[in-house]
Amino acid sequence: MDDYVLEDFIERKSASVVKMKKHGLMQGDANLVADENHWKKQSDDRGPEQLRNSACLPGLVGDAWAMADWHFGYGFPIGGVAATDVDNGGVISPGGVGFDINCGVRLVTTNLTLEDVPNIKSLGRNLAKHIPAGTSGKGGFEINPSKLSKLISGGAEAAYELGWGNSEDLLAIESNGILPVEEPDLSERAIERGIRQLGTLGSGNHFLELQTVDSIFDNNTAKGFGLLSNQIVAMIHTGSRGLGHQVCTDHLRNLESGYKKEGKYWRHKKWDILLPDRQLAAAPIHSKEGQEYIQAMQAAGNFAFANRSALTQRFRDIIYQELGSDAEVEVLYDVSHNIAKFEKHVIHGKSCNCCVHRKGATRALPVGHPELDSRFSAYGQPVLVPGDMGTASWVLAGPKKSNQAFDSSCHGAGRALSRSQARKKIDSKQLLNELNEKGIQIHARTENVLSEEAPEAYKDVDEIIKMTHEAGLATPVARLKPLIVIKG
């Protein structure tokens, strides 16, 4: 962009929100969830500049937002939220969704406490043995192209029909686990990768954790969600695996090739779109390219819903095998945090059909929202926030009324160190010993993953939750403590 000094356009909006005033190519203001201490520690990150760039998307409506866990990403910052007007020149940007399309979190509850588990180490070994993790698709369910086609069109519902999940699960999944797909055109490579990877976690920050409910902060909502003190729950964090990554790669390559450097900017001549960063490459929503990406994105999103369903079924089977048929395993909720959704929002008093990009941000629908199942309507949507493998994760609830950030909330703790920084700074063997001394079983496929995903590599999740609550985006319900961690 032009030679702006970003700080000249920054002002504190509230104790937990920093406002970036519209300037340059920005189509609106932008907001970052950060108290004074957080802002001082993170403001030199490239995230604020990326948020500014994200606010330059044509057809932007309302403000762009960065959730409390914001940090540098591809195109958008992780934690970025930006909406465009579907009916008035809005665009869709794969960089505002991310490579792991519909990466998300599912929380599964049980009727168990630690006292009901005679051998926690045996359970950990069994989970590690039967929950496939790592970069490959080794251990995935074998499916053919016909089954894959059903899954990318039917999502969690198709997974249930194929034997992965219960019908009751569908009511506890965002969008009931299915995004509309008519004619997805996926590359042969995307299909090839998807066929091998259903029912696998992947690597990096993806995991399955067995946890206990450590603290409850809202007794009424916790009871409504089915959460009790000391209860054993499981959190599953994964997405569309190689299929989604390939979909993003294919469409980004096609879109970015149409943008040519013009001074400090990037212009697409056909659509006359000017952007400050080619990684934000976008297509008009109603263009051929835009519609093709939307269909492929939603197909990958359905595969992710099916993948979390398949992993839930694996988890159920292991619990029944270890602890007997009296064990109850139910899905509390399943949320997406890398997706663009088509939603109605009121902007400046007027209803708008919006394309809401959430990259590393999750929905936080308010009390009474029509999309919520009746069991959640009185409490607000469950918001699932994984922390790090050494401290805690959280369950929040959507606020009483729609929040200003297009009903969005944070999706995790957010990285404090890059992966390369973490590998250099953190000794994986020492970390493993420290976590074991805390009573946390770690089952990781590689030593590098331990260093990269160490608690020190992440921001303090409790601080993230505090800022999210103070900003009015979501309300704390329960804090979850890790017991067993399965990672790639």
Number of C-alpha atoms within 10 A of each C-alpha: 16 10 6 10 8 13 9 9 13 15 13 15 13 14 13 22 24 21 20 25 17 17 17 13 19 23 21 19 20 25 25 27 28 30 22 13 9 16 17 10 11 15 15 10 14 13 23 25 16 23 30 29 25 31 30 24 30 23 22 25 26 22 23 30 34 33 33 32 31 33 26 20 18 16 24 35 29 30 32 35 31 28 32 27 22 22 13 16 14 22 23 31 26 31 22 31 30 28 25 26 34 31 27 28 28 27 25 22 24 19 16 18 15 14 10 12 15 11 12 16 13 12 19 19 15 16 23 20 13 15 21 27 27 20 16 18 21 15 17 21 17 11 13 13 12 9 15 21 17 17 28 29 25 23 30 31 25 25 28 21 14 13 12 21 25 17 13 11 21 22 18 24 22 21 16 18 27 25 23 16 19 11 11 19 13 21 13 11 13 21 20 16 18 27 21 21 25 30 28 31 31 24 21 18 18 22 26 26 26 24 24 24 23 18 16 21 14 14 15 13 22 21 12 13 20 14 24 20 16 18 19 25 27 26 25 24 26 29 32 32 31 27 31 31 18 25 26 24 15 17 22 21 12 13 21 18 12 17 24 14 14 12 9 11 16 21 21 21 11 8 13 9 17 22 27 25 21 22 21 25 30 29 25 21 23 16 13 11 16 19 16 17 26 22 20 25 29 26 32 37 34 31 35 33 36 30 29 30 32 24 27 28 20 19 21 20 16 17 21 14 13 18 16 11 11 10 15 14 20 20 23 21 22 28 28 32 29 28 28 28 19 15 13 14 21 14 15 9 7 7 10 18 19 26 26 28 28 33 36 32 30 26 25 27 30 27 19 19 18 10 14 23 17 12 13 23 18 16 23 26 29 30 29 30 30 25 26 24 26 22 18 22 26 25 24 27 28 29 21 18 16 22 18 16 23 27 19 28 38 33 32 29 26 25 22 20 18 14 18 11 13 24 20 11 14 19 15 20 11 11 17 20 14 13 18 15 10 13 13 21 23 23 20 19 17 13 14 20 20 26 25 25 25 24 24 18 22 21 21 20 23 16 16 26 28 16 24 25 18 18 24 18 30 33 27 22 22 22 22 27 24 27 25 25 22 26 28 24
